[in-house]
């Protein structure tokens, strides 16, 4: 691997990678070769090699090779040569004098994502776009982040589950439901593992987690919406209040961000020019109604008093929290029952409100969590109140007829977390293959 070259002693080496750049000068040729671990400079020329008796000047020069002159950017090559440490070489302090270069797989010369191509062109050619070191880093960040979360769950004895993505009913808003043909009938793509993570509570699993796809027929073109995204879900039993869920949520995020900072912080700083910030605990908590009052006092009125925070409201409350508490996260709590799904538990002291929260990170919602209603009579009444058909929900309601402990959990969009953590403009930048209303390819 290229990153290992700097630690090796001078001598013969064999390296493979993609041609990133060729500088073909009069007496010397340079190639920048990159693999997924780094880049190295290859040199041909400037040293004494077999003199040509016919040409007295050639004794001090290595002939330029047409193989190098004709290398196209993006070609995959294998090189054998002499590794030399040289402090003056900016790229890693080493270079390789080429003895032999083999073009293993040539690339077409026109790189469609060269220069500053727009995001749509880059997504059309995602495999080439992903060769860029920044893009490669995004997915190493994702790996480190998820690994740290998994460690927390495993240490707490949680069980990992995989829930079906083909369903017979909606679990969230019907407006965002993808319907697919299913033999003689129809099915829906899962919007969330909501019902099945609650089923695990009925099944006596206790703590569970899932990292998997979720689908939303959301005809929107914002920087934070996709029609398919990766949902990080968890659910746990025996809770007293949503506070228990929020504490787990904080623990997971702090572990994830700490791992990213420790393992990749320096690289992130180099490539993205940003520092990863690990939040302190506890994260600030503000009831939604109070948050609306705060942004109103600061000059912005959320369009409808009975509605969720809109994106501008989210930005403003985040700015307030940043200023007041120096924090990037804020839990907005106590959502009105009218804007929450039927399965959220209501506040016994004020049944207008639910025992739920949204988590805002740098001004964007990344997660919804709640204590769930586990008492069948209350749950059924809440479903009816929301205009849902208890018959269609029969399989789900049955879970609660056989004794389910108090429980709660949250769902968090992985793509949004990464976008905000790495301060990217859009989830398109941090999604392996983005899916939106206008994009089903590649
Ligand atoms: P909710 O619908 O708020 O809650 O979704 C949870 C989180 O999923 C992410 N998300 C999206 N990301 C990208 N594109 C989308 N179209 C999109 N829609 C949602 C967001 C959001 O905060 N069942 C509940 C969770 C729970 O209570 O456990 C649910 O799905 O980051």
Boltz pocket constraint, residues with backbone or C-beta under 6 A from the ligand:
constraints:
  - pocket:
      binder: B
      contacts: [[A, 172], [A, 191], [A, 192], [A, 193], [A, 194], [A, 216], [A, 218], [A, 224], [A, 225], [A, 226], [A, 227], [A, 228], [A, 229], [A, 231], [A, 234], [A, 365], [A, 366], [A, 367], [A, 368], [A, 369], [A, 370], [A, 409], [A, 410], [A, 411], [A, 412], [A, 413], [A, 414], [A, 415], [A, 416]]
      max_distance: 6.0
